[in-house]
Amino acid sequence: MSTPDSEVPYGTLDLMVLKTLASMGPLHGFGIARRIEQIANGALALNQGTIYPALLRLEQKAWIKSAWGTSENNRRARFYSITAAGRRQLSAETELWERTVTIVSRLLKHES
């Protein structure tokens, strides 16, 4: 088994966070990070220095919103949820990402 790579490809963390919140509903930062790591099947590790600046940036863009609540272990935690603007952004970014993957795949498969 390979070790997790802590480097998140540039421009993909916002998409991962938005998709996670769209599919899972409101989660706290730790829960978002763990879910992304779970879906990445151990190929990615997210730490607080990675996830929380991204959450702040997404909240400043009004793509997510937050509210205080109580976590599973009975601690106060900030829970994040996707907004309507965030859903539109997720749709646009998903389309762009899928086009980019298609183009890069074609280039990698192309014979000279």
Secondary structure, DSSP 8 states (H G I E B T S, - for coil): ----B----TT-HHHHHHHHHHHH-SEEHHHHHHHHHHHTTTSB---HHHHHHHHHHHHHTTSEEEEEEE-TTS-EEEEEEE-HHHHHHHHHHHHHHHHHHHHHHHHHH---
